[in-house]
Amino acid sequence: MNPLLSISHVTISARKEGQWQPIVKNSDFVLNQNEILGIVGESGSGKSVTSLAIMGLLPKGILQVTEGKIEFEGKDVSALSQKELRNLRGNDIAMIFQEPMSSLNPSLKCGYQVEEILKEHTQLSAKEIKARVLELFEKVKLPNPAAIYNRYPHEISGGQKQRVMIAMAIACKPRVLIADEPTTALDVTVQKEIILLLKELQQETGMSIIFISHDLALVSDIANRVIVMFRGDIVEQGSAQDIFSNPQHTYTKALISSRPSLDVRLKRLPTIQDYLNGTVQEMEVTPEMRAEKHKALYAQTPLLEVVNVEKEYLSSAGLFGKSQSFKAVNNVSFKIYEGETLGLVGESGCGKSTLGNAILQLDKATAGKILYRGVDLTTLSQKEIRQLRREIQIIFQDPYSSLNPRLTVGQAITEPMKVHKLYANDKERREKAIEILTRVGLGEEHYNRYPHEFSGGQRQRIGIARTIALQPKLIVCDESVSALDISVQAQVLNLLNELKENFGFTYIFISHDLAVVKYMSDQVLVMNKGQIEEMNEADALYAHPQKEYTKKLIAAIPSHD
């Protein structure tokens, strides 16, 4: 049987300083009919560029196929006219993008956006098109399709937005569906639902899927065959089972190992660099070592005590414009001890970040007490809170939007030192900033560079450097590794643990990635609908969850099995 799609010795080049330089080299693979092919690799490996080339969407004058051929059903895609390409896209080959919020038009209703595709590619009447859209919304398991048809993207959840995108992609029953990181920003439970949905749709329609991700465990849940890409090269390809049970290439082995395991707790996660240098050391932390550490930890006085905290919001969306109240955090109490990492998990909207903001005094709690070293933060004046800012800091989720693009890295780190009157003069502050940059794996040569000159992982290190420059006691990490590639994530998690050991930091680690939370935490607090569902020592909670909600969250974690 002939392949549906064939990529034959394709080189894709980028135009840099007037020269075409290859970024994807001699790529060679096929997509068969009725198959799910996984493409795995980190940012910059060439995954998304390859998918754009298949769609004929490479930006002209910036990227182009300089060698080889891309054929769909035997036709050379590069030889097609613009009209033929338009007909191919959406009709025969469709794509789901990574970020549904930026892929959907915020000013158009969800139903209308799916209708546009059907108007372009079919001869159906307006009445038939509406019926087809509602049928598609039902097929992708959207709750109340008629209501979502009339809603704008901002009025529905992330998982629902992604389902609208899938409905749009499958509207014309394409032969090939390219899913580019379609679950990266989603909760673990929603991610599992989307994976199951794609599998069901594939079995029902017989379409072929190219599923692109940097997460090998996720790809193992969906793909029949897997391609591993590294710096523009395909380093390994084979059946999903072979790749995961017997990886051949060092990079593939590193990708599998650098994700935290749910079974074994390592002192330090192996990184890709460790594998490439042959310096992998897998030191295990035994339950006895944990118990001894926790005995000393919990014998202290709590550093922070949260007592019956509530955060209520009022909305005027009630009947006849009457205001309604909504409790984002509802009667939450817990203690955290110096040197501890408390993991905070739950799905989007459960109140994790709201609770973090209340602790940081960025958004005041409506009721309850937050005691830091015995002082109730909720009673402090603005001036007192500003003085305390030095001790309680945050590492944000998105290192790009939390760094000022107009400030150099050096300025970003020394500015908070100035505000809090740390060190005698600018010279001392500069020396300290360079020392901190070295601690986070950067160097003096990075001091005068701007944020846009760094990769995502490096920017996150700069964010961490800026936070630790103030020598805080308590750091809230709000989804601070969720946007990173698996191996960069491993580096940042190792760094956070090293800094904790060296400086005695205490972390509140907020994330929807349960494998990461288990690895980082001493205790884990599970939140659901603003309340604490369950709280326990991390390993005990994962081994013996008590509540159905916790069991559901743990069951949704992708594994290589």
C-alpha positions, 0 to 999 in steps of 0.5 A: 500500500502506498503511503498517504504522505511521504517526506523524501530527503527534505532539507528546510533552510532559514535565511540568515544574513543573506544565506540559506542555512539548513535547520531540518536536514535530510528528513525522510519518513512516511505517514501511512493510511489509518496511522498515528505517527508521533514526532518527538523533540524539543524546541528548535528540533524542527518538528513544527517547521516540518509540519508547516512545510507539509501544509505549504505554510512556510513564510516566504523569504524566511524559510523554504524547502531547499532539497527533497520532496513532500508528496501527498497521495503522490502529488508534489505539494511544492508544485501546487498553485495557491488555489490548489494549496488552499483546497488541500488545507482544511479539506485533505490536510488539517492542523490543530495548533498548540495554543487555542486562545491565539488560534481562535478569533476572539471577536467571533463566536465559536460556531461561526468560526467552524462554519467558515471552514464549511462555507469555504470547502462545501456546497451545504446550505446555511441550515445544513452548515449549522446542523453540521457544526452542532453535530461536530461539537457533539462529536468532540464531546463539548457540553451543551453544543448549542450554548457553545455555538453562541459563545466567544472563545474567552467564555469557555475553558482551555479544554473546550477551546481545544475541542472547538479547534479539533471540530474545526480541523475535522469539519471537512473529514481530512485525510491527514490531521496534524496536531502540533503540541495540542495538549501542552497548556492543558490540565492532565485530566483534560489532556487525557480526554483530548488524547482519547478523543483524537484516538476515537476520531481516528478509529471512527474516520480512518484519518491519519494523524501526525501528533507532535510533542516534546513529551515522550510519555504523552506520545507513547499514549497515542502513537503507533510509530514514533520519530525522534528529532534532535537539532534538525535531524531524525535520530531514531524512528520505529514502532512506539513499543520499540522506541520506549522499551529499547531506545537506541539513540543517546538523545532518546534515552535522555528524553525518557529519563529526564522526566520525573518517575512516579516509581523511583525518586532520584536526588537529581534528574539526569539531563540530556547534557549528562547523557551526551557527556556520559556523566549520568549518576542516578542516586536514589532517595530512599524512604528512610532518607525522606523520613529522617529529613521530614522528622527534623523538618516538622519538628520546627515552628511553621514558617507560614501558617494559612488559617481558614483563608477565603477569597471571594469574588463578586460578579454582576452576571446574575439574574437581572444584573444582581451581583453573585458571589463566587468563592475561588478559595474556600476555608483553606488551612495548612502549615509550611516549614522552613526548608520544605517544598509544599506542592499545590496541585489541581485542575485549572480554576481550582484556586491554586494561583489565587491562593498563591496571590493571597499569600503574596498579598498581591490579591487580598484574602476576604477572610482568614489569617496568613501568618508569616513567622507569627505575623498576620500578613492580612493586617499589614499596611502597604509600607510593611508589605513592601518591606516584606516583599524581599522575604516572600518572592515569586517565580512566574510561569512565563519568563518572557512576559515577566521580564522587561524587554527593555532592561538588560539581564544585569539591570533586571537582577540589580534593580530589585537589589537597589529598591530594597537597599541591598549592598553598598553601591552599584559595583557590589550589586553588579558583582553579586548579580554576576555571582548569581548568574553563575549559580543559575548556569549563566555567566558574566557574558550574559550580564549586558544582554536582553531577554529576547537573546535567550532561549525559554530555559535560559529566560527561566533561569534569569527569572530565578536569578532575579528572584534569589537576588533578594535572598528571600525565605519563601518562594512561590513557584507558580507553574514555573516549569510548565512551558519548558521542554522536558530536558530544560525542565529537568535542569531547572528542577535540579537548579531549584533543588540545589538552591534550596539546599544551598540557601535554605529556601522554602517553596510553594510549588504550584503546578498541574503536572503531577509527576513534577509536583511529586518529584519536587515536594515533601508534602502535596496539597490537592485542591478542587473547587477552591477547597483542600481535597486531600493533603499528605506526604508526597510519596504516600499521597501518590501511592495511596490516594484517599479521594476519588478526585486525587485518584482521577488526577493520578490515573491521568498522568501519561506513562511510558508503560 
